[in-house]
Amino acid sequence: MMSHPLTFLVGYVLVTFILSFVAIGPLVVFVSMLFRRRMEKRYTEGIYLGASATAFAFMILHYLLYLRGYGVTNGSRLFGDLFYPSRYF
């Protein structure tokens, strides 16, 4: 049984959001605090948000490259291919 591509998309975006804001962001802040012991809170918040947003953006870029590898290259037909992939139906 094949799952719907939109199910995979929603799951992928949810997992990447959790991974980037729960795992990667705090890890980067922890490593940056190891190198500098006294750091203001606003700098750690900026590092956290910057690292998390960058990780999330790169993971979404990875998904778009994944779609390109499967032949989805026309951006205007992207949503049509997600909801009703032509090669399966």
N, C-alpha and C positions, 0 to 999 in steps of 0.2 A: 504494500500500500504506500503510495507516494503522498507526502504531505503537501499542502498548498504552499506555494512560494511566499505568500504574504505571512504565513505562520512563521516561517523561517526568518523573514525580515524583522518581524516584531520581536521574536526571541533574540535575534542577533543584536538589535538596537538596545534591548533591555539589558542583556548580559554585558555588552560593551559599556553601557552607562554605569552599571554597578561596578564593573571591573576598574574603570578609569577613576571614578570618584570615591570608591571604597578601598581599593587596593593600591593603585599606582600613585595617586595623589598623596596619601599619607606616607607612603614609602619614600617618595622624593623629599617630602618635608623632613622626615626622620633623618635621611642621609645628609640633607643640608644643615640640619641642626648638629650633626656630629662634627662637622667641620667648623662650625661657628657656634660657640656655646651661648653667647648672649645675643639674642636676635629679637627685635620688636615683633609684636603679634601681627601687626599689619603686613610685615614682610612675609611671615609664614603663611598668612592667608592668601597673599598674592602668589606665592610659590605654589601653594596647594591648588588654587583655581587655575593658574597657568598650566601646570603639569597635567591636571585632570582634563582640561579642555583640549589641550594638545593631543593627549592620548586618545580621547574620544574622537577627535577629528581624523587622526591617522587610522583608527579602526573603521570609521565610516568610509574613508578612502580605500581601505583594503576591501570592503564589501563592494564598492563600485568597480574596483578592478576585478573582483571575483565575477561580477555580472558580465563584465567585458569579455572575460575568458570563456563564458558560456554563450557568447554571440549577441548579447544585448548591448548594442552600440548606439542605437538611435535614442537620444535623450527624450524626445517627444513621445516615443512609444514605450518608455520605461514602465509607466504605471499599467499600461495595457498588458505588457509582458509579465508583470508581477501578478496581476489579478487573473489573467487567462493566458498562460504560456502557450504559444502556438505549437511548439514541438511535442507537447503532451496530449493536446486535444484535437 
